[in-house]
């Protein structure tokens, strides 16, 4: 069964940095695109970043472009999101999500919570 | 713009049928994915592509598409189907990869 598990969330001050990780299992990670999707408290889902299986293609939502960097390590079945210059409106649960042929996402982790506050 | 619009809330009597709709320009080009999310839990994919269900999703969930509207139908709703439902599709504006709907809270009475 395909599974992804996020880690690395926490409380950070505005302007600070945080690195999220996602451990994948149960599927051929090196063949799958991966995404990060976030959900602010009481709000809907917001796609923020995608990385292709070989890291050759990366997309970002305008809301995080230039501040967040997605990366992966296929040898370790892991996905990462480096978040810099964090703002209060980045406060959210961040989900790692397996991509389904660039049509959508099909497997979600339980999420990791990021709180940006002084 | 990148938007998928859903009704905020719908209710359905136990055992009856409810249809949830999702509207947006991107749906003219791409199929909708539908997710169920219960409080404090991660979203779960229930419908994707042309009315496909992942393994383990009951056949009371079905999907359809017409023009700029996608629909998720729950036939014979159970108490356990009470949740938020989000649609999603590829974005057609070039600004995003995926756009998510605003979400519909389904209450089973």
Interface residues (C-beta under 8 A of the other chain):
Chain A: X35 X37 X44 X45 X46 X47 X50 X59 X61 X62 X95 X100 X102 X103 X104 X105 X106 X107 X108 X109 X110 X111
Chain B: X30 X31 X33 X35 X41 X42 X43 X44 X45 X48 X49 X54 X86 X88 X89 X90 X95 X96 X97 X98 X99 X100 X101 X102 X103
